[in-house]
């Protein structure tokens, strides 16, 4: 998942005594791992939280095409071009699945786009960092998609049916994206000395932004409890971040690369790596719109939306003409 700063509506988790009969029945269904479907009754806070989370996830998939799409024509071989083109196409598809899932909650795709363009809805902070060379494309696949998979696999069990089902296909495709990125990093790390230096540089720059993808530390993420009670979220931010570090550090060691963290060490007692927290002040600055590429990324999406207006208008005109013809028969 790419939803880092989704706030639940409401003032906290209600006790069963404070819930209405409908809320208790709803919570019982969630607790029994039943899927909530679009026509089922749901608390307004549940609906609004899902719209923000799924919308932010969809926006992230769409904006996430930009750092890699820039490298399609500059990939080093025809095979790499074809692979990267297919990957970027997959990300567009993921966005469409998720926009469709959000629409089942009563919000239109146009509304979601308007919120993105106005800054009212966010996308993942990771996509506001530049991809400077080909090794960065490997780091994006390995680290960024790796972090996304860590977030998204549990969402196959999320309580809202359309979101859960969309995630099943998305996770299958994301697993290929992660392998593609790691394959690039292997070629670079096991290549020439200059190529290995490029791979190390990419790891250095993308390590901490990738850790930020899981959202703020649990102690600062005051809205996670309600999302977890509703099973919109399955794991806490810190749980997923720890799992990502534990999985990724051995992969870096295999490549002969060094994770840029002087405090990184294995703790035999806990069975986990100890690591340095990201600079959260940087994270919040990027979220506010002050990252390296915020204006560039959002500007590109707004331009694409405006440039595509004639296509949407044509499709709507055709649909209206077809509907009028059917009505006249």
Steps between C-alpha positions, in 0.01 A plus 500: 500500500611858438263666749724667756292772665138381493299633792197316634196713565357506849648558844626153580385142531155464650431241768220254424280687746549821302418336166158496339343163418609540137857581603518194725369275224751652258791452742393139564518431126845659478620303802372179337707581188192546282550726200308826492346559157392830337127465573553395862443747782825653625593783740559830323848517650583159350384614157692829513819334626484246218447772240808685622713186524398345169511838328849573628608151397357550149664842463833349604479236229431764236760752617739207549520454124686830461844421654528181291319610185776756453747213451312284247676654199835504681507142628829331402355220283187429297406228749531743792284751311227241446511386864483855635221592258298200622562597860384859453193367321430275799510800734237676288284189528543493878379858518191413295414199721525721806301791358226248416510367857471855636203571273304221670507721812309779327780727382565572132838476332472867403457592867809300594703667225384843610614425856840383371552806284393738779733332750213385722596137436862385504708231336801314637793724594745262327394622155623851576862385473683505164628200304842626393644194324419144396600357838221708654248302295640186659474656846140603435405146403694335781435740787188699410302210357642279774362737764172521311466121496569490874209740546268350241512125565312539833243717319383192312328429835363850553134516604363682193430247225574704183831626646599152615431345160683775311807438717521132404587578138707807588721301737569235237619764256695696761701188585628497140585869525709440810689216330561717195655768720716254689618350171616844387683550829668159462624588152639828631647366826669207326611710202783750471629703790323808367173309470530378859562856616181607322306221673639603840417865434141408408466295819639789704241742363193275502549315830347752740225623265400132465480465879274806505253323271349318799392828656594660832605303806209336684539743789428786259234322293197569716242382248631148442304348790158568344612382155630179656180448700308524172764279334565762235861467613629161609844591639648806667749726322789391722425129459516529122811721505682246721399215272625692197840567661535136611431379145700760309829514690601142406415579137734799512773286655465246219553781250812613685337836572497685831178626657567869585441465874793496744270378777369200309562174687340164560346445843519133597254541784221658297579323174483832316733767366541819696503801268488878493161664458456724194517877533130561557540876456600427139198273460256766617663764282456277194138430597443877523620536140859602561678192364749496209237422235158584651420785260631307201299185577171676575547734205544203268180338626298821467630554147415142400148544637447828315653369175270196516179702541410469130518120523269490803261744333491286186433183694219666697343637180513155341346338809219757508431454128491124541266526801267734312488258208411209729230708672346591163470138383 
